[in-house]
């Protein structure tokens, strides 16, 4: 359990998970994820190894590329993370609206 906490409460792993979940019907490669998460290729590879050991992702080799997919567990975790991000964004929006109203 602690390993899961270490993985997801860091920015880059969270961004990689969200990138995997975004447009989940399209195939994702390490390069694509690195670009989406604004992260170097080697770091994404290490993150994906951790995800794989926790059964969050699966890999399929297609020629020179590895196609990465979320497992059912990974999809559930990504959905929860997305909910957390949305809640945080809505709180920030509410705070901004309240601050804006106080200035008048």
C-alpha positions as CSV (number, residue, x, y, z in Angstrom):
1,X,0.0,0.0,0.0
2,X,2.8,2.5,0.8
3,X,4.3,1.9,-2.6
4,X,1.0,3.0,-4.2
5,X,1.1,6.2,-2.1
6,X,4.7,6.9,-3.1
7,X,3.8,6.4,-6.8
8,X,0.7,8.6,-7.0
9,X,1.4,11.5,-4.7
10,X,4.2,12.7,-6.9
11,X,3.6,15.0,-9.8
12,X,5.1,13.1,-12.7
13,X,3.6,9.7,-12.0
14,X,0.2,11.4,-11.6
15,X,0.6,13.2,-14.9
16,X,1.6,9.9,-16.6
17,X,-1.4,8.2,-15.3
18,X,-3.7,11.0,-16.4
19,X,-2.0,11.0,-19.8
20,X,-2.7,7.2,-20.1
21,X,-6.3,7.8,-19.2
22,X,-6.8,10.7,-21.6
23,X,-8.2,9.4,-24.9
24,X,-7.9,5.9,-23.6
25,X,-9.0,4.4,-26.9
26,X,-5.8,5.7,-28.6
27,X,-2.5,3.7,-28.4
28,X,0.1,5.2,-26.1
29,X,3.8,4.8,-26.4
30,X,6.5,5.9,-23.9
31,X,7.4,8.8,-26.2
32,X,3.8,10.0,-26.4
33,X,3.4,9.8,-22.6
34,X,6.7,11.6,-22.0
35,X,5.5,14.4,-24.2
36,X,2.0,14.6,-22.6
37,X,3.5,14.5,-19.0
38,X,6.3,17.0,-19.9
39,X,8.8,14.4,-18.6
40,X,12.0,12.8,-20.0
41,X,11.7,9.4,-21.6
42,X,13.9,7.6,-19.0
43,X,11.8,8.9,-16.1
44,X,8.6,7.8,-17.8
45,X,10.1,4.4,-18.4
46,X,10.9,4.1,-14.6
47,X,7.4,5.3,-13.7
48,X,5.9,2.7,-16.1
49,X,8.1,-0.1,-14.5
50,X,6.6,0.9,-11.1
51,X,3.1,0.9,-12.6
52,X,3.7,-2.5,-14.1
53,X,4.9,-4.0,-10.8
54,X,1.7,-2.7,-9.2
55,X,-0.4,-4.2,-12.1
56,X,-1.6,-0.7,-13.2
57,X,-0.4,-1.0,-16.8
58,X,0.2,-3.7,-19.4
59,X,2.6,-3.6,-22.3
60,X,2.3,-4.9,-25.8
61,X,5.2,-4.9,-28.2
62,X,4.5,-3.6,-31.7
63,X,7.6,-3.6,-33.8
64,X,10.1,-1.2,-32.0
65,X,7.3,0.4,-29.9
66,X,5.8,-0.7,-26.6
67,X,2.1,0.1,-26.4
68,X,1.0,0.9,-22.9
69,X,-2.5,0.3,-21.6
70,X,-4.2,0.7,-18.3
71,X,-5.4,-2.4,-16.5
72,X,-8.8,-2.4,-14.9
73,X,-7.1,-1.4,-11.7
74,X,-5.3,1.3,-13.5
75,X,-8.5,2.7,-15.0
76,X,-10.1,2.8,-11.6
77,X,-7.1,4.6,-10.1
78,X,-7.0,7.1,-13.0
79,X,-10.7,7.8,-12.6
80,X,-10.2,8.5,-8.9
81,X,-7.2,10.7,-9.6
82,X,-9.2,12.6,-12.2
83,X,-12.0,13.1,-9.7
84,X,-9.4,14.5,-7.2
85,X,-8.0,16.9,-9.8
86,X,-11.6,18.1,-10.7
87,X,-12.5,18.7,-7.1
88,X,-9.3,20.7,-6.6
89,X,-9.9,22.7,-9.7
90,X,-13.5,23.5,-8.6
91,X,-12.3,24.6,-5.2
92,X,-9.8,26.9,-6.8
93,X,-12.5,28.3,-9.1
94,X,-14.8,28.9,-6.2
95,X,-12.0,30.6,-4.2
96,X,-11.2,32.8,-7.2
97,X,-14.8,33.8,-7.6
98,X,-15.1,34.6,-3.9
99,X,-12.0,36.7,-3.9
100,X,-13.2,38.5,-7.1
101,X,-16.5,39.3,-5.3
102,X,-14.7,40.7,-2.3
103,X,-12.8,43.3,-4.4
104,X,-15.9,45.1,-5.5
